[in-house]
């Protein structure tokens, strides 16, 4: 027998649950009102935490620049392709249509949305409890053997033993009821319950009363990854209200708040809906529905529909409610991760974290395309590893734990997300699911298509609006004083950090080439050589590099499973060095160990052909007084390099201002070694800044970056501040 309860028993009934939900809702009134105002005035992309919005866009295969481009496009009559954008139909893809739907520009959706929802609904069943506490609830399959519901639906092993779950309890397309498949629950095989998070996980018999196979009803794959839903978005709830045949609350259910463990949404759910899955528009589970948020009196007591104090004997249908509450699915999964189980129970629990499929005439994944991996608490994609080690991939970073962990950045947008839980010490490791090869070509093609859409939309915009940018600049620095150099530096650091939101990750294909780094003629100029390139040329060249990198990463994990951390680290470093992008970090990545947000900070990213990028390497900037004194003038097209440093042929003013920005934004992060721009090189930057004044190109860059990541470069906005800022506090 396997049973577990994650928290000590406490007195808990439906009334106390309603009261706690109402208290949580009331405590967030101020935040919720501010959110509603943001939704009204700015839209869904601005109402939630920037990190969550970034992750949501990533899961949709899009990014902030594309979202902003779509926002700026005027709406026109809907085209045959189902979009309001002024683009020819052949340019529409999931990026554009998904974003239009997210930000409320277009409510149309592919018919496949309904077909997929019908498949997902097969995994949802009605729970019936017999004997004491008889009633109904909803539950859904989350592994080949386990059903998830609420603790207040199945609060004990005994209740589960007296319960059954019925699938296909619904009307058919002809209006006549289908024959339900009824399965007994088997808590003796597995039962876990958590009163605080209000969930129970229980085993279901492999065969139904009529001989039906449980496997035919599929499962809903759960993910801990961030970005499945944001405040202001609409969700879907598949449910058995009051034990009635299966029903669907479709889309008109807006998420109004997301707490640490719960989320609130406005939805039409009723009693019996407890234990229902709350799903986003990609049919991913985002929450476990568990309670209404009732209207209450001044003493916090739930009210009935006639305004009197509600009591349980009145029945749930007399309860006056104002919202609903669900338990965030990531918190349920975290609790399961932390539970110590052994043997067969551990294997059953771990199946919840493996990739699975929904039900249907033929098995099909819940996701029609592999989801983009995003940072999560523990979410990961399984990778082959040496004995005793753990490897996984999340948010484009490969991790290997031996006991040491190597983290190396790569773009792996097509890697599916699954989780493998390391077994407790002393147990035989459960074999992970076989690693699935990602569709590299699909991921790269998606990036290219989105980048080209970004570029096409960008070219239709004014290149630089001086009046609007001047107003934005003045508002940005309105509270900054310049009387004291050290105070000015500290104030700027605080401002640049506070307003750096969102914080895009390093993706030059999507962000740098299509718009940020363009010159007025719509073309790119290499920052060091001044050579001229088209944006599409760099986009496609980097896409080829990305594909090659991803393919090589697959080979590393599939063929070198016995390699140790040193070998993997060397392989990853060599891989990135041998296949660089056409993008230059004016502050080299090695100086800050490739950490975000520094790596993706657009203010110090510039288009730069691979040859010049590699030639500069990680040498600090230097001003050579007389080139003839040095023998290593190897590449005069890019500049001059010697052991003491590198002097670019072009772009000195732009790179000096970008470097000074970096020193202000990230004080004490670089410069602790001679190879990381020591303090005695500051006069070089200041001289380049003075000798090459700010250009319209830099003004355009600064305005474009401010739109994308919120902050600005003070040395571009106020060049004279270079003489006033006391930079002495930026070095370690």
C-alpha positions, 0 to 999 in steps of 0.5 A: 500500500502506498499513501502519503499526506504532505501536511499534518491533518488540520480541520478543513471543510468547505466553509473554511476553504471558501473563507480562505479563498475570499481572504486571499482575494480581498488581500489583493484588491489593490494590486488587482485594481492596478492590474485592471487599469493596466489591462484597460489602458495598455493591454495584456502584455503590460499587466503581468511581471515582465519575466512571465510575459517574456516566457509566455511570448517564448512559448508562443514562439514569438518575442517582444519585438514582434508583439510590439510590431503587431500592436503598432499595426493599424487594424483593417478588415479581416483577411482570408487568412484570418488576420487584421494585419496588413500582410499578405496571407503567405506571411501569416504563421502561428507567431502572428496569429497567436499574438493577435489572439493574445493581445485581443486583436483577433478572436479567430483561431484555427479549427484545430483548436476545437479538435485538440480541445475535444481530444484533451477533454477525453482525459477529464472525468466525473468522480463519484464518492459513495457512502459518507460524504457522497457527492461528485467532483471532477478529475483528470488523468496526468499519467498513464495511471494517476488521476489529479483532483482536489483534496476536498473531493478525495480527502483520504484513502478511504474516500478514494476507495469508495469512489469511481471516475467516469470518462465520456460522461457527456452528450455526443454530437447527435445530442444523445448521451454517450456510454460512460466508461467507469473505472474504480480508483485504487488508492492502495497502489498510490495515493498522495494528498495535500490539504494546503494546496488542495490536491490529491493524486490517486491511481486508477484501475487499468480496466473499466467496468466494461473492460475499457482500457484506461490508456484509451483516455490519454492524459494531460501532460503537466509542465512546471515551466513559466509562461503558460499564462499571464494576467489578462489572458483567457483560460478554458475549464473542462468540468462536470458541474454538479455532477452533470455531463461534461461541459466547457467554459470556453475562453471568456474566463479572464485571469485577474491575478496570479499569486505565489500558489494560486491564481484567480479568474472570472469564470462560470464554474459551479459546484462539482467543478472542483478538480477541473483542469484550467487550460490556456489556449494551447490546452496546457494545464495552468491550474487545478480549479478548487474553489469559488471566491464568494462575496462576503460581509464585513466580517468575512463571512460568505453571502448567499444570493439574497444577501444573507450569510451563507451556510453549508445547509443552503447548498452551493447553488445559493452561494454568491460568488465573484471569482474563482480560484485555482492552484497553480499547477507548477506548485502542485508539481513542486510538492510532488517533486519534494515528496520522498517515495520509494519503489513502485510509488516513486516510478508512478510519481515520476510518470507524471513528469514524463512527456505524454499524449492525450487521447484520440482515435490515434495517439497525438501530442497535446501540443501540435508543435513542440513547446518552446522550453522556458525557465522553470523551477525543475522542468527539464528535457531528459538527456542521456548522461553518465551513470550517477549523473543528471542532465537536462535542458531548460530555456536553451541551457544545457545542464550537466550535474555530476556533482558539478553543474555546467551551464552552457547557453544555446538556442534550443527552441524546439526542444520539448519540455519534460521532467525526470525526477532524480530517484532518492539515494539508495534506489535504482534509478528509473530509466528516463524516457528516450530522448526525442530529437528536436525538429531543428529545421522547424525551430530555425525556420520559425526564428527566420520567419518571425525575424523577417516579419519583424523586419518587414513591419519595421521597415514600414515604421518611421526610422526615427521620430525626434520629437517623440524621442525627445519627450520620452528622454525628458520624462525618463530623466526627469528626477535625475540631478547632475550636481554631484558626480558620484550621486549622478552615477548611483542615480543612473545605475538605479534608474537603468536597473529599475527600468530594464524591463522586460529583459530579453535573452540573447537572440540577435536574429529576432531583435538586433538585425530586424530593427534595432541595428538598422541604419536609415537605408534599412541595412546593417553596418558592421560596427568595426569594419563599416561593411554593408550587409542586408538584414536578411543576409545576417538573419539567414547566416545566423540561422545556419549557425544556430542549426549547426550548433543545435545539431552538434549539441544533440550529438554531444549528448547522444554520443558522449554520455560518458564525458565528464564535466571538463570535457563537456565544458571544453566542447561547449566553449569550442562549439560557440567559439568555432561557430559565432553569430554575426553579432558583437558584444562590445563587452565580451561575454567571457567577462561576465560568464555569459550571464543574463541579462548582460548577455542579451542587453541590447545596448551593447549588441551590434551587427558585426561580421564573423571575421571581425567578431572573432578577430577582436576576440575578448581584447579590451579597447585600446588606442594605438598612437602609431600603428607602425610600431606594431607588427600584428596589423593582421586585419586592417579591415576591422582594426588593429589588435595587439596583446594590449588591446584592440582598436576598431577601424569604425564605430569608436563613438558608438562602442565607447557609449555602449561600454560606458552604459554597461559600466553604469548598468552593471557596476563592479561586474567587469574590470577586475583583470587587465583583460577586462578593461581596467580603469586606466582605459577610461580616458580612451572611451571618453576620448572616443565619445568626444571625438565621434559625436552621437549620430542619428543611427545611435538615436534610432538604436536608443529609442528602439531599445527603450521600446524593447527593454525599457531603459535608455543609454544616458551617454546618447541622451546626454553626451555632456554627462560623460564629463559629470559622471564619476565613473570611479565607483564602477570598477571592482 
